[in-house]
Amino acid sequence: MKWTSLLLTFCFIACTGETVVNDHPAYQNPLVQPWNDSIAAHPENPYGYYYRAEMLSRVKEDSLALLDLKKAYELDSLNPDYATALGYVYLRLEQVENAIRAFQRKLKLKPGDARTRLLLSKAYLQAHHIEEAQQEVDKVLVAAPNYPDALYWQAQIKAAQKDTAAAISFTQQALQIDSGYYAAAYQLGDYYRDQGRPEAVQQYRYVFSLDTLNADPLFDIAYYYEKQGQWQRAKEAYYACLLRDRDYTEAYLQTGKILLQQDSAEKAIRIFDLAILTAPNSAEAYFQKGKAFAEIGQKDSAETAYRQALVFDPKHQPTLNAVQKLER
């Protein structure tokens, strides 16, 4: 995050309490703009900053949201919602230690809030404080042993401890209680995939059934088959993913890579062109296209593709290595 520019974007004039906002486009978003007026009219009312922060987060401007939340908390440090929101935003910005402190403040205001305790556990886990994360989950499970979220985070802790069998068991318990628990269902598929277990396919299909607008589980099915060396099934599964989402760049890339391994470089080039159509700035897509040209001996075309890849990512190491190889 470019904190210097962000701090210039939004500042408070101490003598008047007036909020000064520059022309950052986020503040002109229809979701955000009404709260600018509210803050201008009532600069000492924390609600305006709190709700504008929520809108800024919705438009993926968490760094700006953080500034508003800090102001809201400064104006009313006894409101537990402000501490919770700060913790959420700190987590998304990967400022984990700050998130821990924010959730701890919330628990001082509302000691019995199980969800906040689990968020604190999540923050501890992200900070690699596994013992502290476990302690928070234990407190929740003592009070509510069948709480699916607590079982899910217990599984996450077990996974961090490399105890995959226990992680699977706790995730399955969470799903037995709440079969529609999307994050747990997806995580179980990932555990199966990482172990090379065929149950991964059925689990990902189940995840897709919970949200048929999200093609990610279909991609994961294909990737599982690819890792198992079942290339034909993988290609068919990537195609199914693309039927759901024709702009799924990674599905094109992985299909092209399989075609390269099957000595079908010309077909791969056509697939990589489709990947480029969906992601025109993808260095990886241009690199793979260059690699395919190199496979069929078209050195000039390969070099052109590699140079284009470096336009979008000058430090793309596979491309740099390929250019050096061409120049020998």
Secondary structure, DSSP 8 states (H G I E B T S, - for coil): --HHHHHHHEEE-TTT--EEE---GGGGSTTTHHHHHHHHH-TT-HHHHHHHHHHHHHTT-HHHHHHHHHHHHHH-TT-HHHHHHHHHHHHHTT-HHHHHHHHHHHHHH-TT-HHHHHHHHHHHHHTT-HHHHHHHHHHHHHH-TT-HHHHHHHHHHHHHTT-HHHHHHHHHHHHHH-TT-HHHHHHHHHHHHHTT-THHHHHHHHHHHH-TT--HHHHHHHHHHHHTT-HHHHHHHHHHHHHH-TT-HHHHHHHHHHHHHTT-HHHHHHHHHHHHHH-TT-HHHHHHHHHHHHHTT-HHHHHHHHHHHHHH-TT-HHHHHHHHHHH-
